[in-house]
């Protein structure tokens, strides 16, 4: 149901991530919590990590995720301990995108330097793999 260009961008991202993270677990999340309430946009995740929650509990989740939203696309890069790392490492090189502690947001793929996005995905997936 997405506009054709956004759908094509998501398909290209899906293939790119699968190339970088060959054989990884793929998650399909509909954006609903355990009670069925919508709490986020539907998203696709790749890989697996243990996130530390408040109170010392952990949650199994994906390492890299993609999601369409009303303003464009978000790529989630989860599990980094240094919350400034993505911004400091990739913001100045990636192109027309907003980079936060765990997310790269952009309107379309043509706004980005795909080699920098690929490097960020590879970097984060390696840094957050089990045993790292």
N, C-alpha and C positions, 0 to 999 in steps of 0.2 A: 504493500500500500504506500510505499515511499515514492517520492518523485524520482524519476529515472536516473538523474545524475547522482543523487545521494545514494541510491541503491547500487549504482556502479562503483562509487567510491567505497562503499562498505564491502562489496564483493572483492575489490582490489586489496583492501586492507586485510580481509579474511585470508586471501591467498598469500599476501606478504608475511603475515604473522605465522601462518602454517609453514612457510618456507624457513623462517628464522627459528621456529620452535617445533621442528619436525617430531611427529609422534606424540605431541603433548595432549593432555586431556582437554576436551572442548566442553564448555558449559553453555547452556542456553537458558537464560533467566528471563522470565516474563515481567519482571518489575514488581511482583507482588510479595508481600511478607507472608508469614505463616498463617495469618488470619484471612488472607485473600485481599487485603487492602493494597492498592497501588501506591508504592513508595519510591519508585524510580522508573526511568525509561527502560524498556526491554533492552537487554544487552547480551553479547556473546563474550565469553571468557576463554582464556587459553592458559594452560599450565595449572599448577597447584602450589599453594603455600599455606602456612599456618599464620594467621594474623593474631597478634596479641590484643586482647580486649581489656577493658577496664576490669579490675579485680583479679587479674592474672589468668583469666580464661582465654582460650584460643578458639578460633573459628577457621575452618578450612575454606579457602576461597581461591579465586584465580589470580594469576600473576599479572596478566595483560588482559584488558577488556576493551570492547568497542561498543559504542552506542550512538544512535541517531537522536538528535533532539531538535527543538524548533529552530535553533539558530545554526545548526550544522552538525558536526560529528565530534565526539569526545573519544580519546584513547586514554584508558586508565592504565597506569603503570604502578602496580601495588607492591607494598612490602618494603620499601626503602626506609631505613632507619633515619637517614639524614634528610629532613624535610626541605632543605634548600638545594639538594643535589640536582634535581631535574632543571630547576630554574637557572642555576648557576652554570650548568653544563650545556644546556640545549637552547635556552631562550634566544640567545643572540644569533644562532645559526639556523634555526628551523624554518624561518619564514614568517608568514602572516598567521600567527597562532598565539594563543594565550597559554602559558605554561605555569602550572601551580605545583604544589608539592607532590602530587600524584596524577595529574591530568594534563593532557595536551588537547586544547579545544581549537577548532578551526571551522571555517565555512565549507571549503571543498579541498580535496587533495591537491589541486593545482596551486593552492596557496602555500604549499609546503615544499621544502627540500626533502624529497623522499629518502635520499641517502642518509640524512640526519635522523629522520623518523625511524628508519630501519636500524640505525646505530643505537638509538635510544631504546628501542624494543629489545634488541640483542643484549645491550648493556644491563638493563634492568632484569631481564629474564635470567641472565647469568648471575647477577648479584643476589637474586632472591631465590635461587634454586636451593633445594635441600642441601644442607651441609655448608652453606655459604654464610 
